[in-house]
Amino acid sequence: MKKIAFPLFASIALASSAFAGHEVKETKEVAPVEPCFKDKELQLDVFASWTDTRTHENVNGPKDGFGGGLGVNYFFTRYLGVGGDANISAASNGLWTFSGSLIARLPIETGSLCLAPYVLGGGGFQTDGINAGTWHAGAGLEWRATHTLGVYGEGRYTWAGAHEEDNVRVSLGVRFIF
């Protein structure tokens, strides 16, 4: 009996150690997806524009024209930011516009689609030989091709005082994100 008992207990002890513990499964960590539109985002804009002036007085010269400009924006939250831009156009014999804006955007990120409709409003300064303070309001849509490059279209109306030239500006540009 001793000859059978010892090997039986030894076999049971070895077999039980094979089943001890738990099964180890390998898991791979999924890297977090970086959002297209981030908090604390600096942007540089380069754009082409079309400006159509709305003159209160009968002024000679072209009332509309092509142009372009540069802008810089800073978003301190995902949804709210500030921006400034400068635009020169052939409208009204050379219209220079400098403006600052408060910008509110609503990012839409579904899969690989990254869009952000936005509204803006603010004030500034324009000159075409006559200087005027301005107010403006507008809206736009931005599409992010990558996390560092976007394309946008924007429209805005600018009020320039009782005897100056109000204008409508449509811009199409490229946005570099830092």
VMD Tcl script that draws the C-alpha trace (Angstrom):
set ca {
  {0.00 0.00 0.00}
  {2.90 2.31 0.77}
  {4.31 1.65 -2.69}
  {1.06 2.91 -4.31}
  {0.23 5.76 -1.90}
  {3.50 7.69 -2.26}
  {3.49 7.82 -6.10}
  {-0.25 8.63 -6.09}
  {0.19 11.61 -3.75}
  {3.26 12.78 -5.66}
  {1.33 12.64 -8.95}
  {-1.61 14.55 -7.46}
  {0.73 17.22 -6.05}
  {2.46 17.69 -9.39}
  {-0.81 17.73 -11.30}
  {-2.38 20.27 -8.95}
  {0.55 22.64 -9.39}
  {-0.08 22.60 -13.14}
  {-3.62 23.94 -12.55}
  {-2.64 26.44 -9.85}
  {-2.91 30.20 -10.46}
  {-4.92 31.80 -13.24}
  {-4.74 31.98 -16.96}
  {-2.69 34.89 -18.30}
  {-4.06 36.61 -21.38}
  {-1.99 39.09 -23.33}
  {-3.69 42.45 -23.80}
  {-2.53 45.30 -25.93}
  {-3.13 48.82 -24.68}
  {-5.00 51.00 -27.14}
  {-3.37 54.37 -27.58}
  {-5.74 57.24 -26.74}
  {-7.10 58.98 -29.83}
  {-5.89 62.57 -30.12}
  {-8.81 64.96 -30.76}
  {-8.76 66.99 -33.97}
  {-9.66 70.20 -32.11}
  {-7.74 70.65 -28.86}
  {-7.70 73.00 -25.90}
  {-4.93 75.58 -26.01}
  {-4.48 75.66 -29.76}
  {-2.51 78.28 -31.73}
  {-3.39 78.73 -35.41}
  {-1.87 80.67 -38.31}
  {-4.16 81.51 -41.26}
  {-3.27 82.39 -44.85}
  {-6.30 83.27 -46.98}
  {-7.64 84.67 -50.23}
  {-10.68 86.92 -50.09}
  {-13.38 88.61 -52.13}
  {-14.70 91.89 -50.72}
  {-17.85 93.67 -51.89}
  {-18.24 97.18 -50.48}
  {-21.56 98.79 -49.64}
  {-20.96 102.55 -49.96}
  {-23.29 105.01 -48.21}
  {-22.21 107.85 -50.49}
  {-21.60 107.97 -54.24}
  {-17.85 107.27 -54.37}
  {-16.00 106.70 -57.65}
  {-13.89 103.59 -58.13}
  {-14.41 99.85 -57.98}
  {-16.73 98.65 -55.25}
  {-15.43 95.08 -55.03}
  {-12.27 93.12 -55.57}
  {-10.01 90.20 -54.73}
  {-7.50 90.28 -51.94}
  {-5.94 88.23 -49.21}
  {-4.41 88.29 -45.81}
  {-2.97 86.69 -42.71}
  {-4.51 85.80 -39.38}
  {-3.63 84.32 -36.03}
  {-6.03 82.60 -33.59}
  {-5.66 81.18 -30.11}
  {-8.20 78.81 -28.58}
  {-7.95 78.69 -24.79}
  {-10.69 76.04 -24.62}
  {-11.90 73.53 -27.19}
  {-14.87 75.78 -27.97}
  {-13.80 79.39 -27.40}
  {-10.93 81.49 -28.74}
  {-9.75 84.88 -29.95}
  {-8.28 85.89 -33.28}
  {-6.86 88.75 -35.28}
  {-6.40 89.24 -39.01}
  {-5.27 91.71 -41.63}
  {-6.75 91.81 -45.14}
  {-5.95 93.90 -48.21}
  {-8.32 93.92 -51.16}
  {-8.74 95.77 -54.45}
  {-12.22 96.85 -53.32}
  {-12.78 100.60 -53.15}
  {-9.32 101.48 -54.55}
  {-7.43 99.40 -51.97}
  {-9.19 98.55 -48.73}
  {-7.02 97.62 -45.74}
  {-8.86 95.92 -42.86}
  {-7.49 94.97 -39.43}
  {-9.79 93.15 -37.02}
  {-9.96 91.26 -33.74}
  {-12.60 88.62 -33.04}
  {-14.11 86.43 -30.37}
  {-14.65 82.96 -31.93}
  {-17.01 80.19 -30.79}
  {-16.76 76.81 -32.53}
  {-18.57 73.48 -32.26}
  {-16.18 70.60 -33.16}
  {-17.74 67.56 -34.85}
  {-15.48 64.50 -34.78}
  {-16.93 61.26 -36.12}
  {-14.38 58.67 -37.17}
  {-11.96 60.36 -39.55}
  {-14.25 63.36 -40.21}
  {-13.15 66.50 -38.36}
  {-15.36 69.57 -38.93}
  {-15.97 72.70 -36.87}
  {-18.64 75.24 -37.73}
  {-17.97 78.55 -35.99}
  {-19.28 82.07 -35.45}
  {-17.23 85.19 -34.81}
  {-17.72 88.81 -33.91}
  {-15.57 91.74 -33.01}
  {-14.18 95.09 -34.02}
  {-11.31 96.69 -35.82}
  {-10.10 99.37 -38.17}
  {-10.19 99.89 -41.94}
  {-8.73 102.41 -44.33}
  {-8.94 103.16 -48.04}
  {-7.67 106.70 -47.65}
  {-10.43 107.38 -45.11}
  {-9.97 105.79 -41.69}
  {-12.88 104.17 -39.87}
  {-13.52 102.03 -36.83}
  {-15.47 98.86 -37.61}
  {-17.66 96.13 -36.13}
  {-18.10 92.74 -37.77}
  {-19.98 89.44 -37.45}
  {-19.63 86.26 -39.44}
  {-19.57 82.48 -39.62}
  {-17.39 79.78 -41.14}
  {-16.63 76.09 -41.46}
  {-13.24 74.43 -40.90}
  {-12.21 70.96 -42.05}
  {-9.10 69.37 -40.54}
  {-7.10 67.34 -43.05}
  {-4.56 66.44 -40.33}
  {-3.98 67.47 -36.72}
  {-1.75 70.30 -37.95}
  {-3.47 71.43 -41.19}
  {-6.98 72.69 -41.87}
  {-8.93 74.31 -44.68}
  {-11.66 76.84 -43.98}
  {-14.26 79.06 -45.60}
  {-15.69 82.13 -43.90}
  {-18.10 84.97 -44.54}
  {-18.45 88.20 -42.57}
  {-20.24 91.53 -42.71}
  {-18.37 94.65 -41.56}
  {-20.08 97.88 -40.46}
  {-17.84 100.92 -40.91}
  {-19.78 103.97 -39.72}
  {-22.41 106.30 -41.16}
  {-20.42 107.77 -44.08}
  {-17.94 105.00 -44.73}
  {-18.01 101.75 -46.65}
  {-19.61 98.68 -45.09}
  {-18.45 95.47 -46.75}
  {-19.09 91.79 -47.16}
  {-16.00 89.58 -47.21}
  {-15.79 85.92 -48.21}
  {-12.50 84.16 -47.42}
  {-11.05 80.77 -48.27}
  {-7.86 79.75 -46.56}
  {-5.40 77.30 -45.11}
  {-4.92 77.02 -41.35}
  {-1.70 75.77 -39.73}
  {-2.24 74.43 -36.21}
  {0.44 74.44 -33.50}
}
mol new
graphics top color blue
foreach p $ca { graphics top sphere $p radius 0.5 }
foreach p [lrange $ca 0 end-1] q [lrange $ca 1 end] { graphics top cylinder $p $q radius 0.2 }
display resetview
